[in-house]
Amino acid sequence: MIEDIKVAYYQRFPHWEDKQRNFLDIEAELKIALTGAGVDLLVLSEAFATGFTDNIKEVSEPVEGCTFQWMKTIAAKYNTTVVGSVFVKEQDDVVNRMYWVKPEGEWGYYDKRHLFRLGTTEHELVTAGKDKGIFEVKGWKIRPFICYDLRFPVWFRNKYSVDGGFEYDLALVVASWPSKRVRVWQKLLEARAIENMCYVVGVNRIGEDVKEIKFSGASEVVNYNGEAVDMIPENEEKLSIATLSYEKLMVYRDRMSFHLDWDEYSM
């Protein structure tokens, strides 16, 4: 039987384009919150080391650059898988890359598929990803998403097969989602959890950036029935820890077998 998974998610204000200061601030909180906590997964927000800046080329870094190396150190120190996004240069492209780094050094990534075009240059400067990039922690199948991806249910779709079961059990959404659309953020997190019969962890930032865009967070953990099982209040800087039950997920899927009537499709 697959065990429960303990997930830490950190809602905070990222210092603008100041990687070292962000690393130090996060480390100070982790020392307090994670020491002895036995956390399996630590999830940080989109562009957590720089903020979601338009100076994408200037802040982007090489594959396995300084942010990746910092994540690797944290993963080993706290014996947990660390997840967060960073702008990465790869040959002639820049991608918004969500790394996951495991304590033993194993790692992978997902490149943001849907690039935001409202008041930003991401869609002009960043290359869209193509692959899903599912990974595992303690037997849980986990699929990563970045911010704007949340609006696209086809990309989010959790496939099911009789032989392989569900494609994923837990979705991670890291974001820089503005306050004025925060209710949409919450409703979409709930909808994606219900539609895909999975847990969803949504991690958003807080504060105001240099463009005077405000972010209120509203980070939360939503279960397969669309219920918030853990949440961080809006505008509060906080690291919270939630334990997710694989047994309860399996019981729900067995009893509420909507997936057997899902429409077939291909992308």
C-alpha positions as CSV (number, residue, x, y, z in Angstrom):
1,M,0.0,0.0,0.0
2,I,1.3,3.4,-0.9
3,E,1.8,5.6,2.1
4,D,0.5,9.1,2.8
5,I,2.6,12.0,1.6
6,K,3.5,15.1,3.6
7,V,3.6,18.2,1.5
8,A,5.1,21.6,2.6
9,Y,4.1,24.6,0.5
10,Y,5.4,28.1,1.0
11,Q,3.5,31.3,0.3
12,R,5.8,34.3,0.4
13,F,6.9,37.6,-1.1
14,P,9.9,37.1,-3.5
15,H,12.4,39.9,-3.4
16,W,12.7,41.4,-6.9
17,E,15.5,39.8,-9.0
18,D,17.5,39.1,-5.9
19,K,18.3,35.4,-5.9
20,Q,20.7,35.3,-2.9
21,R,18.4,37.3,-0.7
22,N,15.5,35.0,-1.6
23,F,17.6,31.9,-0.9
24,L,18.6,33.2,2.5
25,D,15.1,34.2,3.5
26,I,13.7,30.8,2.4
27,E,16.5,29.0,4.3
28,A,15.7,30.9,7.5
29,E,12.0,29.7,7.3
30,L,12.9,26.2,6.4
31,K,15.2,25.9,9.4
32,I,12.3,26.7,11.6
33,A,9.5,24.8,9.8
34,L,11.1,21.7,8.3
35,T,13.7,20.6,10.9
36,G,12.4,17.2,12.1
37,A,9.1,17.6,10.2
38,G,9.7,14.6,7.9
39,V,8.3,16.4,4.9
40,D,8.3,14.5,1.6
41,L,7.8,17.4,-0.8
42,L,8.5,21.1,-0.6
43,V,6.7,23.3,-3.2
44,L,7.8,26.9,-3.9
45,S,6.0,29.4,-6.1
46,E,6.6,30.4,-9.8
47,A,10.0,32.2,-10.3
48,F,10.5,32.1,-6.5
49,A,14.1,33.3,-6.7
50,T,13.5,36.4,-8.8
51,G,9.8,37.2,-9.0
52,F,7.9,37.1,-12.3
53,T,10.0,39.8,-14.0
54,D,10.0,41.0,-17.6
55,N,13.8,41.0,-17.5
56,I,13.6,37.3,-18.4
57,K,16.9,37.1,-20.4
58,E,18.8,39.0,-17.7
59,V,17.7,36.7,-14.8
60,S,17.7,33.4,-16.7
61,E,20.5,31.0,-15.9
62,P,22.1,27.9,-17.4
63,V,20.7,24.4,-17.1
64,E,21.6,23.3,-13.5
65,G,22.5,26.9,-12.7
66,C,22.6,28.6,-9.3
67,T,18.9,28.1,-8.4
68,F,19.0,24.5,-9.3
69,Q,22.2,24.0,-7.2
70,W,20.5,25.7,-4.2
71,M,17.5,23.4,-4.6
72,K,19.8,20.4,-4.7
73,T,21.4,21.5,-1.4
74,I,18.0,22.1,0.3
75,A,16.7,18.7,-0.9
76,A,19.7,16.9,0.6
77,K,19.7,18.9,3.8
78,Y,16.0,18.3,4.6
79,N,15.7,14.9,2.9
80,T,12.8,16.1,0.8
81,T,12.0,16.7,-2.9
82,V,12.1,20.4,-3.7
83,V,9.9,21.9,-6.5
84,G,9.9,25.4,-7.9
85,S,10.2,27.3,-11.2
86,V,13.1,29.3,-12.7
87,F,13.9,30.9,-16.0
88,V,16.5,28.8,-17.8
89,K,18.6,29.3,-20.9
90,E,18.8,26.2,-23.1
91,Q,20.8,26.7,-26.3
92,D,19.0,29.5,-28.1
93,D,15.8,29.3,-26.0
94,V,14.7,30.5,-22.6
95,V,12.1,28.4,-20.8
96,N,10.1,28.8,-17.6
97,R,11.3,25.5,-16.0
98,M,9.8,23.8,-13.0
99,Y,12.5,21.6,-11.5
100,W,12.0,18.8,-9.1
101,V,15.1,17.8,-7.2
102,K,15.1,14.7,-4.9
103,P,17.3,14.3,-1.8
104,E,19.6,11.6,-3.4
105,G,20.3,14.0,-6.3
106,E,17.9,12.6,-8.9
107,W,16.0,15.4,-10.8
108,G,13.8,16.3,-13.7
109,Y,11.8,19.2,-15.0
110,Y,8.7,20.5,-16.7
111,D,8.7,23.5,-19.0
112,K,5.7,25.8,-18.9
113,R,3.3,24.9,-21.7
114,H,1.0,28.0,-21.8
115,L,2.8,31.3,-21.8
116,F,1.1,34.4,-20.4
117,R,0.5,37.3,-22.7
118,L,-1.5,39.8,-20.6
119,G,0.8,42.7,-19.7
120,T,4.0,40.6,-19.8
121,T,6.6,39.6,-22.3
122,E,6.7,35.9,-21.4
123,H,4.9,34.8,-24.6
124,E,7.5,36.7,-26.6
125,L,10.7,35.8,-24.8
126,V,10.0,32.2,-23.5
127,T,9.7,29.0,-25.5
128,A,6.7,26.8,-24.6
129,G,7.3,23.3,-23.3
130,K,5.8,20.2,-24.9
131,D,6.2,17.4,-22.4
132,K,4.2,16.6,-19.3
133,G,7.1,15.5,-17.0
134,I,5.4,13.3,-14.5
135,F,7.5,12.2,-11.5
136,E,7.1,10.0,-8.4
137,V,7.5,10.5,-4.7
138,K,6.8,7.6,-2.3
139,G,4.8,5.9,-5.1
140,W,2.6,8.9,-5.7
141,K,2.4,10.0,-9.4
142,I,2.8,13.8,-9.5
143,R,2.3,16.1,-12.4
144,P,3.6,19.7,-12.4
145,F,1.9,22.8,-13.9
146,I,2.9,26.5,-13.9
147,C,0.4,29.3,-13.3
148,Y,-1.4,30.0,-16.7
149,D,-1.5,26.3,-17.4
150,L,-4.3,26.1,-14.8
151,R,-6.8,27.7,-17.3
152,F,-6.5,24.8,-19.8
153,P,-8.4,21.7,-18.8
154,V,-7.3,19.7,-21.8
155,W,-3.7,20.0,-20.9
156,F,-4.6,19.2,-17.3
157,R,-6.6,16.1,-18.2
158,N,-5.8,13.1,-16.1
159,K,-5.9,10.1,-18.4
160,Y,-7.0,6.7,-17.2
161,S,-6.4,3.2,-18.5
162,V,-7.5,-0.2,-17.1
163,D,-3.9,-1.5,-17.3
164,G,-2.1,1.6,-16.0
165,G,-4.7,3.3,-13.8
166,F,-4.7,7.1,-13.4
167,E,-1.9,9.0,-15.0
168,Y,-1.3,11.1,-11.8
169,D,-2.5,11.4,-8.2
170,L,-1.3,14.8,-7.3
171,A,-1.1,18.0,-9.4
172,L,1.3,20.9,-8.3
173,V,0.5,24.4,-9.6
174,V,3.1,27.0,-8.8
175,A,2.0,30.6,-9.7
176,S,2.3,34.3,-9.8
177,W,-1.5,34.9,-9.9
178,P,-2.7,38.5,-9.4
179,S,-5.1,39.5,-6.6
180,K,-7.7,40.8,-8.9
181,R,-8.2,37.3,-10.3
182,V,-7.7,35.4,-7.1
183,R,-11.3,34.0,-7.0
184,V,-10.7,32.5,-10.4
185,W,-7.5,30.9,-9.1
186,Q,-9.4,29.3,-6.3
187,K,-12.3,28.1,-8.4
188,L,-10.0,26.6,-11.1
189,L,-7.9,24.7,-8.5
190,E,-11.1,23.2,-7.2
191,A,-12.4,22.4,-10.7
192,R,-9.2,20.7,-11.8
193,A,-9.2,18.6,-8.7
194,I,-12.8,17.5,-9.2
195,E,-12.4,16.9,-13.0
196,N,-9.3,14.8,-12.6
197,M,-10.1,13.0,-9.3
198,C,-6.8,14.0,-7.7
199,Y,-5.3,16.2,-5.1
200,V,-4.1,19.7,-6.2
201,V,-1.6,21.8,-4.4
202,G,-1.7,25.5,-5.5
203,V,1.2,27.7,-4.4
204,N,0.9,31.4,-5.2
205,R,3.0,34.5,-4.2
206,I,2.0,37.5,-2.2
207,G,3.0,41.2,-2.2
208,E,3.4,43.9,-4.9
209,D,5.9,43.8,-7.7
210,V,7.7,46.7,-9.3
211,K,4.9,47.0,-11.9
212,E,2.5,47.6,-9.0
213,I,0.7,44.3,-9.6
214,K,-0.7,43.0,-6.3
215,F,-0.6,39.3,-5.3
216,S,-2.6,37.9,-2.4
217,G,-1.6,34.3,-2.4
218,A,-4.7,32.2,-1.5
219,S,-2.5,29.1,-1.7
220,E,-4.3,25.9,-0.8
221,V,-4.4,22.1,-0.9
222,V,-7.6,20.8,-2.6
223,N,-8.8,17.2,-2.5
224,Y,-10.4,15.1,-5.2
225,N,-13.9,16.3,-4.1
226,G,-12.9,20.0,-4.6
227,E,-12.6,20.6,-0.8
228,A,-9.8,22.7,0.7
229,V,-8.0,20.4,3.2
230,D,-5.4,23.0,4.0
231,M,-5.0,26.7,3.1
232,I,-2.9,29.8,3.8
233,P,-4.8,33.0,4.4
234,E,-4.5,35.7,1.8
235,N,-1.6,38.2,2.1
236,E,0.1,36.1,4.8
237,E,3.6,34.9,4.5
238,K,3.6,31.3,5.7
239,L,4.8,27.8,5.2
240,S,2.1,25.2,5.8
241,I,2.3,21.4,5.9
242,A,-0.5,19.1,4.8
243,T,-0.7,15.3,4.9
244,L,-2.4,13.7,1.9
245,S,-4.1,10.3,2.2
246,Y,-3.5,7.9,-0.7
247,E,-6.0,5.4,0.9
248,K,-8.8,8.0,0.9
249,L,-8.0,8.9,-2.7
250,M,-8.3,5.3,-3.7
251,V,-11.6,4.8,-1.8
252,Y,-13.0,7.9,-3.6
253,R,-12.0,6.7,-7.0
254,D,-13.4,3.2,-6.4
255,R,-16.7,4.5,-5.2
256,M,-17.1,7.5,-7.6
257,S,-16.0,5.8,-10.8
258,F,-16.7,8.8,-13.1
259,H,-13.4,8.0,-14.9
260,L,-15.0,4.9,-16.5
261,D,-17.2,7.3,-18.5
262,W,-14.6,9.8,-19.5
263,D,-14.5,10.7,-23.2
264,E,-11.5,9.4,-25.1
265,Y,-9.3,11.9,-26.9
266,S,-5.8,12.5,-28.2
267,M,-3.6,15.6,-28.3
